[in-house]
Amino acid sequence: MRSRHQSRFESALSYKHNFVDKGHKLSSELRVTRDGEGGPTSIIARDLALDGTPTDTSALENQTPWEHPQEYSLKADYVRPLSSDLRLETGYKGSLQRFHTTLDTNVFDSATSSYVPDPTRISDFTFHQAVNAAYGMLAADRGKFQFQGGVRVERASTQFNLQNGGGRYDNLS
């Protein structure tokens, strides 16, 4: 038996502006995505005879897994002509990702006639990542050729956290 729940939210907001001068422009975009999925599941394991008929129930368990991914991003680009054949281009892009997943497992204990937690099959895991990047570039046109030169900087931070295992890991590469 399974009772699944699912939700999704996604949104984007964009902005574009063209200045009076030809080629002079600014654009940006913000995106948000949030999901949720999971719900209780009941599992019944049965032993079968050689002819395929059930002989008895060998295991009963209930699981409740949940997943909650989230992603946020922002980007902005700016272009400004410096002359008829030279332009400056700059920009930024940042993203934040978060993923949280849990699993609770309860097995049926026939001695107590109740479901009890199975600590070997319970987890609570969180992942965070933040990436920020910026660039600057000069672009020039000379006849049939186009030249570009620039710089890009980026910083990334990653973190894993396993609540029930006591493990925390930062900036793995």
Beta strands, then each sheet from edge to edge (+ up, - down):
strand 1: 5-18
strand 2: 25-38
strand 3: 41-48
strand 4: 54-83
strand 5: 86-109
strand 6: 114-117
strand 7: 123-142
strand 8: 145-162
strand 9: 167-170
sheet 1: 1+ 2- 4+ 3-
sheet 2: 1+ 2- 4+ 5- 6+
sheet 3: 1+ 2- 4+ 5- 7+ 8- 9+
end
